[in-house]
Amino acid sequence: MGQLSFIPLGGLGEIGKNMALLDYDGSAVMIDAGLMFPDEMHPGVDYIIPDFNFIAERPGWLKAILLTHGHEDHIGAIPYILQKLNVPVYGTKLTLGFVKAKLEEFKLPESPTFIEVDPKKTFEVGPFHIEFIRVTHSIVDGCGIALTTPAGVVIHTGDFKIDPTPVDGIPTDLNRFADYGSKGVLMLMSDSTNVEREGYTLSEKVVGEEFERIFPKAKRRIIVACFASNIHRVQQVIEAAKKVGRKVCIMGRSMVRNTQVARDLGFMHIPANLLVQPDNLKGMDPKEIVIVTTGSQGEPMSSVSRMAMGDHKQISLQPDDMVLLSARTIPGNERAISNIINLLYRRGAEVLYEAVSEIHVSGHACREEQKIMIALTKPKYFIPVHGEYRHLVLHARLAEEMGISPQNTIILENGEKFVIDGEEVRIEKEFSGGTILVDGKHISDVGEVVLRDRLHLSQDGVVVALVTVDVAKGKIVGGPDLVTRGFSESLSDELMNDAKEMIRKTLEEEIHDKVTDWATVKETMRKSLQKFFSQKSNRRPMVMPVIMEI
């Protein structure tokens, strides 16, 4: 029997950028390829994805990419991976539909191979016999994955919950998970996101019922912000709007794109006469409109943010407009969402959000559902995935409560490798578990140094020191002049003049007609100014010395 290894590249100890490898004797498949959105510590960065470069350095190792569902934290890294790796991508119809729509913006070196899978039907990739298993989540067409290897069966739940009344009538296939459990499951990787929540996750139908209760009470426009991938949520908005005789306008690039993909593939049903275009809103009665858009996380350039700031092209919020933020708060976005809610209230809007109304339910399993998954599959080894570190620890403890040996509950970090080699098991460090920062459509060269400089600039500003030097005579003939940006508007002329005089004296000691190492002179200028401003203003701006030679 060969060696089986599970290697998480992302999604452990964090929310987002889910990506993992399963390797059997030198043949690997990737499970999901997601991204994470940056926070204030990543200025100028569009996305963060796991570092997959070590895979590219091993040609032929990766045989396929398997996608559990179409959320950005599971498919968002696909365009960047396919720029370097030409491997087939497997997924359900809607998941691949979202991926293909994303790739239209990218110019890939080769045309990728997409293979649509049918849940319950097995297929082979290298040494793996693979079956996708239906699960309910906050997106259509989600699946868990069972991978049968010569070493045993491995199950990855993907993101799931157990909803007995799903909007599309397709529940989590508990029977199939139980079938594998009855035959023996070697290893289970299970969604940990909601392990802190007791009981069961509410059904998505609860949100639709809440929409139908709220919409008739609205006095003017209704604006619903949710994730663009939450097709069930958008469909329920459509149904509620239809019942109260309102037209629907879909706004936001990703919302329009995903809705069109879902309609084309038969996952959404919207009467053509129900939709209106944004440009046609101006002459319509606000009482006849429902707007579905993005921006539930307070994203700066989203439609809701622009409405809240008063600079949206088509929508000017008025008192009694109703805004529904129909999504959970992703950790790290609390401040941005709070700011948006406050701005919406300042404009007189009525604002509903998760804390005050049942306009959102989670797509992730709570503790009792997580227990059911463990009870059905009865794994020998249990690995919690998809969560911050505390979630992984709590999920591991839950598995132990369900009878799994503490020695067999494995808490990993990104970059580590859990190895089953016959009767021996061990954890190894496979790679650094690092990240790649993305600017635009391509992987950027933004590293730690550049990021540190950006943070420095954003926090303390910059001072440019300009000096003109006669190289032959070794004399200052112009300046020093100081130009500041983002540093301080309150610095006195006296302080700036003192800084210039300090630089002049420092340079007069350093510059003479024998100077050839101007880099050392610049470093002296930089250190002297940093020390001066630190002592005089308790600030440490970035100092950029510029020497003009004549």
N, C-alpha and C positions, 0 to 999 in steps of 0.2 A: 504494500500500500504506500502511496506517495505522500508528499507533504502538502497540507492545506494551510493557507495563510489568509487572514483578513487584515487589510491595511486601510485605515481611515485617513483620507487626505484632508478632509474638512468636515465641519458639522459636529464635532465633539468638543465640548467646552465652550460652545458658542451657538447662537441662533443664526443659521444661514450657511451658505457655501457648502452644501452637503455633497460629498464625493467620497467614494470608497472603492477599494479594489478587493477582489477575491481571486486568489491565485492557487492553482493546483499544478505542482510540478513544472513551473515555468510557463504556464499559460494563464493569462489573467483576463477578467472582465471587469469593467468599471460600472458601478451602480450609482447612477445620478452624476450630474456635473453642474453644480449650482454656483451662484454668486452671492455676495453679501453687499449691502449698500453701505457706503462709508459714513462715518460720524464726523464730529467737529475736529477730531484728531487726524483727519485725512484730507486736508484742504486741497482742492483741485483734482481730486480723484473721483472718477465716475463709478467704478465698481471694484470689488475685491474678490479675487478667485483663488482657489488653492494652487499652490506651486506644483505643477505636473511635469516640470521639465525633466525630472529623472526618468519618466516613462518614455519620453522622446529619445532618451539616450540608450534605450534598450529596444532596438527595432524588432518588431515581430512579437513582442511580449504581450501587448494588449490586443485581444481578439475582437472585442465588441464593447459598446457602451449601451447599458440597459437603463432606461428612464422609467421611474415609477409614476411620475405625473408631471404636469406642465407648469408648475410654479417656478418663478425665477430662481429661487434658492435651490432648485433641482435641475434646471435646464439652462440657466443663464450663462454658464461658462462654455457651452457647446460651441458657439462661433469661434472662440479663441482656441479651443482644443483642436478643432478641425482645420485651423490654419497651420497646425504643426503635425497633426496625426490624421491619417486617412484610414479610419476604421468604421465598420458599419454601426449604425445607430438603430436600436430596437425600441419600440414604444407602441402604445395604443394610438388609435386614429387621431384623437384630439391633441394628445401630447406631441405627436409628430407634426400635426398641423401648426401648432404654435411655434415649434422649432423652425419649420420651413419658412414661416412668416418672418421670424427674426433674421434668418439668413439672407433674406432678400436685400438687406442693407449692407451685406458683406461681400467682398470679392474673394472667394476661396481659391486656392491654387488648384484644387481638384474638385470634381462634383462628388458630394458625399453620397453614400449608400444608405437609404432609409428602409427599414423592414418593419412593416406593421404587424403587430402581434395580436392574436386572438386569445383572450384569457381562457384558461382550461385546456388549451392545446399546447403540447410540449414541442420544443425544438432543441437542436443541439448547436453548441458553440464550443469547439475544441472538446475538452473532457467534461463539459457541463451539459446536463440535461435540464432545460429551463422551462418553467411554467409561470406565467403571470396570473395572479389571483386577485379578483376584484376586491377593492376596499372602498369604503365611503370616506370622503374627505371634503374639503371646501372647494373642490374643483371636480369637474366631470372627468370620467375615464381614468381614475386613479387605480393603482394596483400595488400589491405586495409582490414579491418574487420568491419562488422556491427554486433552489439550484441543487440538483442531485449530482454528487461527485462520487468517485470511487471511495472517498473517505467517509461519506455520509451526506445527509441532507442539511442544507443551510437555507434558512428562511430570513428574508429581510422584509419587514412589514411595510416599508415606505411610511408616509404620513397616513394615519388612519384614525377612524373612530367607528364605533358600532352604533349605527343609526337605524332603528327598525322601520322608520318611515322616511326614507330619503326622498328628495324631490323628484328624482328620475325613476324611482321605484327599483333601483338596483342596490341592494344592501351589501355589506361586507360578507364575503363568501365564507362564513364560519365553518361550513361543512368541509370545505376543501382544506382549510387549515387543520381541522380535526383529523381528516384522512391522513395527512402527513404525520400528525402527532401520533396516530395509532400505529404507524409503521416505524416511527423512531426519527426524531429530529436531533441532529448532532449539535447545531448551533442556531440560536435565534438572535437577530439584531432587531430591536424594537424601539419605536418612536417614544421619546421620553418627555416631550414638550410640556405636557399637562400633568406630570406626576405629582405636582403639589396640590392638585385639585381632587377632592374626594368625590365619590359617586360617579355619575355618568354625564357625558356631554349632551346638551340639549340637541334636539333634532333641528335641522335647517328649516323645517316647515314652521317652526316657531317664529322665525324671522318674517316669513311670508304672512303669517297671521297678524303680526305686529304692524307690518306695512298696511294691511287692509284695515286695521283699527285706526292708524294714524292719518292716512291720506284723506279721509273724508273731513277731518278736522282742520286741515290746512286752509289758511285764509288767502294765501297768494301762491307764489311759485314753490315747488318742492324740488330740492336739490339733494340727490343721494350720491355720496362718495363712497366707493368701495374698491377693492382690488380688481384690476382689469381682468384677471384670470378667473374670478368667481362667477362663472357663467350661471350657476343656479341662483345666485343672489340677484343678478341682473334680470334673469327671467322672471323672478318673483316681483321685482319692481315693475316690469312690463305688465304682469297680470293685475297687480294692484292699481296701476294707472288706468288700465282698460276698464276696470270696474267702476271707477269714479269719473270716467269720460274725459280723461286728460290725454294729451299727446305726449310723446316721449322724444327727447333730444339726447343723443349720445355724444359726449364730448371727451376730448383727450385722445392723443394719438394711439396709445396702447389699448385704451378701451374700445375705440373704433375698430382697430385692427383685430383684436381678439373676438369681439362680437361678430365681425364679418366672417372670420374663420369658423366660429362655432355655428353660424347660420349656414354657411356653405356646406359644412359637414353634417348638418342635420341635428346638431345638439341644442339649437335654439330655434324658437318659433315666434316670429314677430310679424304681425299683420303689416303690410306695406303702408297702409293708410294711417297707421298709428305713429309713424316716425316723422319727425321734422328735422330739417337741417339748422345748424346754429345761425346761419345768415337770415333765416326766415323768422327768428324769434321776435324781432323788434316790433312787428305789427300785431303780435298775438296778445290776447288777454293772459296776464300772469296766472290767473286762476285755472287756466286750461293746460298748464305746462308741468311736466316732470323732467328734470335734467339728471341724467346718469353720467357720472364723471369720475375722474381719478383724484387723488390728493388726500386720501384718508389718513396718511401718515405725516401730513404737514410738509410734503415735499415743496421746496421753494418755488419751482416753476410749474407746479400743477395748477389745474383750473381752479380748484377751491382756494388755493393760496392766493392766486391772482384776484379772485373775487373778494377775498377777505381784505386784501391790500387796496382794492378799488381800482385796479388797472387791467381788468379783464375786458377784452374787445367787445364781446357781445352781452355780457351780463353785468349790470350795476345793481348790487344788492340793495333792497329796500326794506324798511321795517315790515315785519310780519312774513317775510320770506322764511321758509323752513329749510334748514340744512341738517341732513342726517349723515353722520360719520359712521357708516356701517362696516366697521372693521375693528379688529383688536389692535391694541397698541403694541407694535414691535419694540422689544427692549432697546433703549437708546433713543427712541423717538418721542419720549414723554414730553420733553420741553417744547419741541416743535409743534406737537399737537395741541398742547396747552395754549401756546401763543396764538395758534389759528382759531381755537375756540373763543378766546378772549377778543380777538379782532372781529370775529363774526358777531359776537354779542354787541360790540361797539357800534356795528352797523345796523343794529336793531333786529337782527335775525333771531328766530327761535332755533336753538341748536339742540339736537338729540345725539347722544353718543352712548357707548356701551355702559358707562357708569350710571346713567339715568334712564335707560330704556333697553328693552330686549330687541334691539335692531341689529345685534350681532350674536352669533354663537360660534364657538370654536370648531375647527375641523379636526382637532386632535383628541385622542382618547384620554379620559380621566382615569383615575386609579382602578376603579372596578373593571373598566374595559381592558386596561392593561393586564389585570389579573386574568381575565377571560382568555386573552391571547396566550398567556403563559400556560394556563391550564389546558387549553386545546392542543398546543404544540408540544408540550412536555419536553423542552430541550435539555440536552445534557449540559451545554454551555450557554450562558446568557450574556449578551453584550448590549448594554443600553446605548442608543445612538440618538442623534438629533436633539441636542439640549446643552445648556450651560453645565458647568462641572457639577453644581449641586443637584441638577436634574439627574445626571448620570448616577450619582451616589444614591439618591433616593430611589431611583428605579432599580438599582442593584439590590438594595435592601428589600424592596417590594418582592423581587424575585426570590430572595432568601426566605421571606415569609411564606412564599408559595411552595417551599420545599426544595429549592435548588441549593446545592451545597455552596457555602461561601467561597470555597476554592474554585468553583466553577462559574462564579459571577465575575466577569472581567470588565474592569473599567480602563479604557484606553484613552490616549490623547492622540491628536493628529500627528501622523508620522510614525507612530508605533505599529508594530506588527504582532498579531496574535497567531502563533504557529501551533498546529496540531500535527505532530510527526509520530504516527503510530500511537503508542501509549504515552508518549512524552508531549507535554505542552509547555510553551514558554512565550515570553514577551520580549521582542527585540526592538531596537530602534532602527527603522528602515531609512528614514531621511529626516530632514529638519522640521517638516510640518509647517513650512513657511507659506507665504502668500505672494500673489502677483497683483500689483496695482494696475488698473486699467484706466487709460485716458482715451475716450472716444471709442473708435471701432477696433483699435489695435492695442496689443500689450505694450505698455509704455516702459520707459527706462527710469521711471520714478522709483528710486530706492530710498533707503533710510536717510541718506545724507540730504537728498532733495526734499524729502518730507520734513526733516528736521528744520531745514532752511525755511520752508513754507510756514511752518508753525511759528518759527522765530519771527518772521515778517508779520504774521497775522497778530501776534501778541505784543511785540515791542517796536514794530516799525523799522525803518531803515534811514541811515544817514550816509550820504555820499559826500566824500571829502575830495575836492578837486584842487590840484596844485600843478602849476606850469613851471618847468625847470629848464634852465639853460645848461645842457649837458656838458658842453665844453668848459664853461666857467664854474660849473658846480654851484649855481645860485638859483634861488627862487625868484622868478620874474613875474609870476602871477598867482594870486590867491594867498593862502588857502581860502576856498569858498566852501560852504556847507549847505547842502540841499537835503531837507528832511521830508519824509513821507510816512504818515501813520505813526509818527513818533510822539509829538506833542505840539499843540498850538499855543501852549501857555509858556513856553520857554522864553525867558527875557532876552532882549537884545544884548544885555550885559553878559549873560551866561554864554550866548553864542559867540560873542566877541572874545571872551576868555578862552573858549574852546579853540578858536582860530589862532589866538596868540600862543596857546600851548603847543599846537601843531607846528607853528612857525619855529618856535624855539627848539622843538624836538628835531625837526628836519634840518635846521641849521647846524646841529651837532652831527647829523648823519650824512649830509650831502657835501661833497667836495668834488674836485675835477677828476678824481681817480675812481669814482663810484662806477661799478659795472653791474653789481647785483641789485637791481631795482626791486626785485621781489622781496628782498629783506627790508628795504626801506618802506615798501607798502605794508608789510607785516608790522613794522614798528608804528606806522601811522594808525593801523587798525587797533592794535593793543592799547596804544596811548589814549585814543578817543574812547574806546570802550571803558577803560578804567576811569577816565574823566567823567563821563556821563553816569556811570555807576555810582561814583562818589557824590556828584553834585545833584543828581535827580532820582537816584534809586531805580534807574531804568537801564536796560541793557539792549539797546537797539542793534540791529545788524549794521555794521560799519563796512562800507565799500570804498576803499581808497582808489583814487584815479590820479596817475601822474602823467601829465602831457609833456613829452620831451621835445625841445626845439634845438 
